[in-house]
Amino acid sequence: GRQLDLFHFQEEAPGSVFWHPKGWTVFQGLIDYMRRQQRRAGYQEVNTPDMMDLSLWKRSGHWENYGENMFTTERDEDRILALKPMNCPGHVAVFNQGLRSYRELPLRLAEFGKVHRFEPSGALHGLLRVRSFTQDDAHVFCTREQMHAECIHITQLTLAIYKDFGFDNIVIKLSTRPEKRIGADELWDQAESALANALGDLGLEYTVFEGEGAFYGPKLEFVLRDAIGRDWQCGTLQLDFNLPGRLDAEYVGEDSAKHTPIMIHRAMFGSLERFFGILIEHHAGALPSWLAPVQVQVATIVSDADDYARDACARMQAAGIRAETDLRNEKINLKVRESSLAKVPAMAVVGRREAEEGTVALRRLGSKDQQVLSLDDAIEILKQESLPPSET
């Protein structure tokens, strides 16, 4: 993070990230990417409060089962507020506004929600273990009949998204009922069977982890294996037969009677901070061009080319490419070396000849070769490379 000027930590905010401009550019790029994917998949984005009355967390079961990891405030004499460690009760509150019909289901609500969890100071570890983080959280409210198809849909979407980021080696874990839980055993039986059946229908292998589920339901965990063979727990899919009933969520069924929906908790990045850290590890800092904070650096060989470099950079930026210039009075070899250390995916080198002919010498990170192209052609190539693989 420090080497690439992405982020830093300091003692006054343990477990919380200070994002620098370049790091925040990548962070927002992750959100923009996921927002597009979710919109195509039928999700509606919401936003819910960071602090809610402790009584809500007691009704949901979080205080009893997760209270030791929650931050609370007693500033208000009449009530205790809790910083949300999860987004689920807030999404149920949105669902509960108005009378819902079975025709609205499945209802897919998504949020890039900031959550806060108390982690012991000794457990904090860079971006990979923090106290304050953002989840690409979503909750699907559906009928029992829709549950199986939704689990398949979420699993397929999750694996497709990981592929865009260069993760093809995914380990899936099915975590079953823990000792400390809510809900009847027969509901747990149905939920665990539903997850296993969805994976079976997709032909996906998985490992069962007994007793590792959430207190409200079993879950699938998607573990990413990085470029050097390390495993990172990332996304989750959790079935919940309990929380909607505890918070009075209902819909009117085809029979005109009121029913409690099934709730599917789903996060694909999981924690955006943690996913960012995994990406840095997997790519050794050299993020793919579509994610890199600076996608191309326009560097001059001589000062006579400064105006042309500025114009070329402006045209790249107008095309949606994250470009910057290096007009320093330094030798080109130094500029190339520093661009490489900064992990910039491409460099467009310009001198007098390029300025006269309207060309650039395009050079890739890690390669000594360069390709002389017209500025228009270079912009078109870089524009295509600024898109995720699934969107090119």
C-alpha angles and dihedrals in degrees: 000000000000095000093054093036092239105129145328142206129220136186096252090068108035113199094006128110129235102207118209121209095265094046092046089052090058092043092053089045089058090051093047091050094049092044090057092047093049094047090055090048094055102260124147116212121230137170125217134191122281092218127044135170115280089235090071091054090049091052092048092051094241095114093053095043103028106019095115088065096048131097117222137185130210097188091117109069093209100051147015116235125202128208105236116256089184137021099224101097090049091054091049087052089055091047090051094060105105131351111302124213129207086242089070093057135138088045111185115198120184133186138178089218126182109224133184127212129173109240118178110258090241091058095055111111120174114276091335096071118024138151099226119043146147122247127202084220126176136171125202117204110201146148123265088254092055096047097087095050091047092053090052092046093050094046093050092048092048094052092046091053093050089052090058089058094050099262112131099148105078126169115202121206126193107208114198135202116316124218091249105058147125128235138047121298092241090060090050089050091055094045095049091047092050092056094045092048093050091053090045092053090051091049092237123151119228142172123231117230107194116219096004099109126112117271090254101043150342120279147198116231121202111211117196120213110210133213094279097042102264119142122229122187106225130149128030139199114197130183116214124191092163117049098060091056093046090054095042098248111169142164132193110249131212087268090060090244125120118256136182113242125230111245122213116196111207136179123164103181087030099196111014090210092053092044089051089053092049090051092052090050094045094049096034088236094305098113117194113268095256090058103035115113090227112031099182136010118209106212128185127221093197133018090242087074095054096101092048090048091052091050093047091050092049091051091050091050090049087055090056097260118138098234135161136179133239106201097158119139091248134118115273092239090062091048091050092049094050092046088053092051089051088053094234105171097219140020126201108203118199133184136159094294093050090048091051095045099038093240139124132210103232115208127183128220110266095015130100092200122096133194122215110219138164111264090246093053092046091051091050092051093046091046091056091047090053090068126084113256093253092054100048 
